[in-house]
Each structure stands twice: as structure tokens, then as C-alpha cells.
Amino acid sequence: MQATTLGYPRIGRARDLKRALESFWSGERSEADLEATASRLRATARDTQRAAGLDVVPCGDFSLYDHVLDTALAVGIVPERFAGLTGLRRYFAMARGEKGGAAPLEMTKWFDTNYHHLVPELVRGQRFQLSDAAQLLSYREASAGGVARPVLLGPVTLLHLSKAPGFDPLDLLDGLLPVYANLLRVLKSAGADWVQIDEPVLALDANERLQAALRRTYDALAFEQRPKLLLTSYFAPLGDNLDLVATLPVEGVHLDLVHGAADLQPALAKIPADKVLSLGVVDGRNVWRCDLRRALTTIRTVADRRDASRLLVAPSCSLLHVPVSLGREHRLDPELKSWLAFADEKLGEIATLSKGAVYGAGAIEQELRVSDLVVACRAASSRVRNETIRARVRSFDAKSWKRKSYDARATAQRATLALPLLPTTTIGSFPQTDDIRQARAAHRRGTLDTAGYDQAMRDAVAYAVAAQEDIGLDVLVHGEPERNDMVEFFGEQLDGFAVTEAGWVQSYGSRCVKPPILFGDVQRRNAMTVDLAVYAQSLSKKPVKGMLTGPVTILKWSFVRDDQPLEATCRQIAVAIRDEVIDLERAGLRVVQVDEAALREALPLEASQRANFLRWAVESFRIATGGVGDATQIHTHMCYAEFSDIMAAIEALDADVISIEAARSDMSILSSVAGHRLNEVGPGVYDIHSPRVPDEAELAGLIRTAVRSYAPERVWVNPDCGLKTRAWRDVDPALRALVAAAKTVRAELAQ
């Protein structure tokens, strides 16, 4: 019985990849320097996994930006607008775009996680070819020091995640399969005995289209001169796809037994005994320590019915989704820290469970006793439950969030705000300058006192408000200089949360986030955002938005407690945010934005779970926003996602204004909006994830598209997302072009 993983964090212990990428993009480092850093990170990952006692380590799981982009390039999926580019310039142009050059690929969420992947673009008659040797080089590099298993994104998942205007991307499957077959032959000739082939589309509900494609794929890849295949899915049960998986001609199957525990007994009954089973018993998506005794019982249940030499002990999914190591955490409360396991600690759990499964529980008795103690202490801790909070949350019902109709509210809001047609605004954040970061770091170190830090933040707010006034925006924001992250900021101020020093995970490319740890019942201690919002409003006669993160997004972008239903936790957060919304209104703010960027990505992969999730997600948002008067305008914002299947829920949020990311898709999101009654809509016209600075003509064209799709009096003009990752030298001209474009289209509409 061997210990293994499905993937390891790419970013490095000190976010080495982020620093290397950003230095390369700025011209401070050469391509050779970047490649050297990447090689070192891969070597460190291999060495760490082997030192932890793993028998087989993955290779090919590393990426400079995104593994879906890597796979697209490996099989020759390069849109025509990038055809004249080569090497890393082409790679990063596809990922980020270039100033004055082609727009990048669209970006969306990797299934129901907060990791973003690039969306490959397909055309009719797409030609595929094996054009990237990265997998082969990665295997040779990894196999030199021990047993390595290449990781490939499966062809069905690759096509399913791709954009194919006007046709089904799976229509191209027959042209893609020979390229995968060729790649498998190459890896076999290089010495690879096994290849891990990831098909997380198997976590989606069974449908004939996908099942037929999977059957055709693995029948076509069932030739002799290839490595053995470990078919891998994760994030949800296989459910009705299990019958298919059990009969596919692959040599091994991975089971996510954390999120798909219900699969275990059916899998043992249906999957032939001569196949290898990879048992995903350690949670690869959350940070809680594994209950070793429970996991060992699961493994023994399988081992009693299977040949142990055909079993692997593994995490539920790649460890990409958790921080690297608890070793860098020196400020976490010792009790809470004892409950946690990051990627390196999970490696130890996997190795321990493998040892216990092979040699018996007695061989790991000390580890089991410690695990039992941690499980019992966490369950009994007084820090986890607060009956006062629970009683207050139970007191909220539909009467607590009922507001008048949109039409009545809109009349009151227009009288109060007096905004022009096509009002302009931003999503909330402005650039986090070196001065802001240095002030935050100095305050954290204790070299800048609280009074000095507060003044630095007020200075940054004053700068942002003055800049917006000069640019000519209609609804302003304070710029969020005090916020390290839109979720972590609130986690620092709410009971029931803890924040880490180095708990970074990759969101996309060089973008890393540090999710707070939600371990107990939630309540607001004090007002969190009111002071700076009121200060910003004092500097302008124009309305200033109060800026908050919504309950579902805080829930989704935290490492959330696993000891109660998500609904109960989300309602607690909603009540805390409600208190803040009411305080902002009382302080004179007439526009409050409560972002639910994660609403779509939090949608369960299993269709049977979605209606219940959407019910409590909508209720949580309305609890958070339902305590204000009609004249107070409630905004929300949502990130890259496919919204068509949740439009009814978005309507039910009943936000006065919703802003959505739309620029990368050239406003195609509006096809989802058409026919639905969203009150007012701000489809983003400026793609802030790209270094490109759009001009007035480009932005005016996007605005015209928006007003053709939606009533002009209900359209707002705004960027796709917050501007914290951009520099003022890019933001200023882009926003000036945005305001000018809005004025141009206003004039056209007036005529």
C-alpha cells in the first residue's frame, strides 16, 4: 500500500513564484532566472514529499501560471491572435494580455474552488498537435530522484472547460485523442509506468453527452504501448458516473472519500478488484487535521476486501488549495494551531495512514492518540459555540429582510442620489501602493503606532477621493487602503475567525490570497468600515459607497469549519454584516455595496444540492442587506462565472445594482442577463486583470453593447473588478477613458 499525492502547492514557502513572475514581467529578471526559480520550486516540492515518506510523487502539477493553459498549449490550442508570438511571451500574452496587444483568454473558476483557470478558445476545424515538451521534461526531472507519476488534465475535461462559439467543444474530441495517445506513448518511452489523468467532469451530474465522450476517450486510449492510467476526479461524489468509471479501460481509479464518502461501498461493489484504488481520505481543500482513526478505519474497510498492493493512500484532491506549511505560523493561538494541517502536515498524515494500514494500528498508536485528543478537544472547546449568537440568528425570518419593490426603492434612490444616465463608479478598491503596503508592514512590526497608521490610511483615502473627483466618476469609493484582502480584512475583526501569517494559496498566476480560518460562531465586535467610509464621504459632495463583502463570499473564501452545516455558519456571518450595513446607513452613507463574488462558484457540483444552497445563500444576502431604508441603494458584485443557471437566484437577491465581470468575454455575459429582471446592471467594461489600458473608443463600444441589451436607465458603467492589483499609472488613464466613453454614449442616447 503506497502513499501518494495528486499535486502540491506551486507558489513556494515564501510565495517565491509570485515574486519571480512579477519581477520577470517588470523586466527585472530574465527568462533564465524565472526558469531557475521554477526548477527550484519543483525540486523542493519533490524533496518535501519524499522526505515526508511518500512513495510516489506527482510531476507536471507545477505551472508558471495555470495548468489548463499549460494543457491547451501542450496540444496546440493557440488562438490566431497569438500566432505570431512564441515561448513565454506567447504564454503570458494568453494569460494576461499585452499592453497595446491582443486581449488575453477569459478566466473563470476551477469547478467550485476559488482557483481561477484560463479558458481555452476553440474554433471549428481546430487542429491539434503535440507542441509542448514540458510534460516530458518534468517527468525526466522528477524520475531522477525516485518514483514519479506524470499528471495530465484529461481530454474531456479540457474540452468541457473550453470556449467554442456556436458548437459543442466535444465535437472536436476525435481530433484531440491522437495527440493524447502520442503524449502517452512519449511518456511510456521515457519510462513512466503510470500517468494520473484528471477528469473532474466526473464530479458533475451524469449526462449522456459527457459519458459518451468519456467512454470514447478511454476506449481510444486503451492501447498497449502506454503507461497505466490512474483516472482521477474530486470535489464531489462520482454518484451516477460510478457505473461508467467502473467499466472504463483504465488501471486505477481515485475516490474522493472526503467529499464523496457515499461512493465507497458502491465503488467496492462495482470497480473490479484488479484495478488500483486511490483512497482520498485526507482533505485536500481544507485546513483541519485529519481524524486519523476514522480515516484508518476507512482504509481498513477497503483493505479487508482488496489486495493492499493495489491501494494508494492519498489526499482527496491536489494540495494546491491549501497553504504550504504550518511551520511559518508563529502567532496562531496554540489551541487553534493544534487543530490544523497545511500541505506539509497533510503529507505526514498520508504517510502515517499508509504505515498504519500496512503494519496495523499499533505501529502508529502514538499518532492515533494525539489525533483522538485533538478531535475531542476541538469538539469540546468553548471557543467554538456561543449560544447567544445562535439565539440571535434564529430570530431572523422573512420579515427581517423584506424591502419594498424595486420600483418604489428606485424612485426614492433617484431623488436622493440625483445621478446621471449611465452613472460611473468602480468596484471598490484602488491600487495598493508601496506607501500603503509599507505602512501596513510597519504597523504590523510595531514600528508605526496606531495613530500613525490611521493617518496614513486617511491620507490614502483622501488621495483616492481627490483622484476620483478629478477623473469625474459619479459614485465614489474610499479605495480600501486599509484592507489586505476583501475577506481576510473582515476575518480579523469578527469573532470566530483567525488569520494566519503565511497561509497563502494561489488564486491565479501570481495572485495569492490568505483565507482566514473560520473555526467558531461568528459575531461582529465593533464597526469595521464606518470610520473611513464616513471620512471619505466628508471629502466629497458626491455619494460614496460603503464597501462590504457578502456572507456567502466570506464563507466560501475562508477555510470554513466542518462541524456544522454551511447554512448555519453563513447566517451567522449575514447577521454580522447586517449590523455593519445598518451602521453605515446611520452614519450617512446612501450607497452600500455587499459583494457576493463567490455566489456562483459556491454552487454545489451536484444538482440535487443546488436548490437548497441557493435558498439559504439568497436568504443570507437578504438578511445582510434587508435592514436599511428604501432610499439606501444596495449594490453587489460578482466575479468571473457562468451565471445562466443561477439567474433566478440572482434576481431573488433583489440588489438594487449588480456589477458583473464582462470585458474579457466582450459582453457575452449579457446573454445570460437578457430576459431576466435584474434591477440595475453594471457589466464591467475595463478588464483589470490585464495590463492593457483600454481607450475611449473600445469602452464606448462595450457600453453601446450594454445599452442595446438592457434599458439604458438601468445600466451602470464600471470596471470588471477592484483595482488594487493595478498601478495608478494604468488606472488613471483607463478610468478617464471610461468616464469619457460614458459621456459619449449619454450624448448619443440624448440625441
Beta strands, then each sheet from edge to edge (+ up, - down):
strand 1: 2-3
strand 2: 57-59
strand 3: 107-109
strand 4: 116-118
strand 5: 148-153
strand 6: 194-198
strand 7: 228-232
strand 8: 252-256
strand 9: 276-282
strand 10: 311-315
strand 11: 494-498
strand 12: 505-508
strand 13: 511-513
strand 14: 517-524
strand 15: 545-549
strand 16: 559-560
strand 17: 591-595
strand 18: 633-638
strand 19: 657-660
strand 20: 680-683
sheet 1: 1+ 10+ 9+ 8+ 7+ 6+ 5+ 2+
sheet 2: 3+ 4-
sheet 3: 11+ 14- 16-
sheet 4: 12+ 13-
sheet 5: 15+ 17+ 18+ 19+ 20+
end
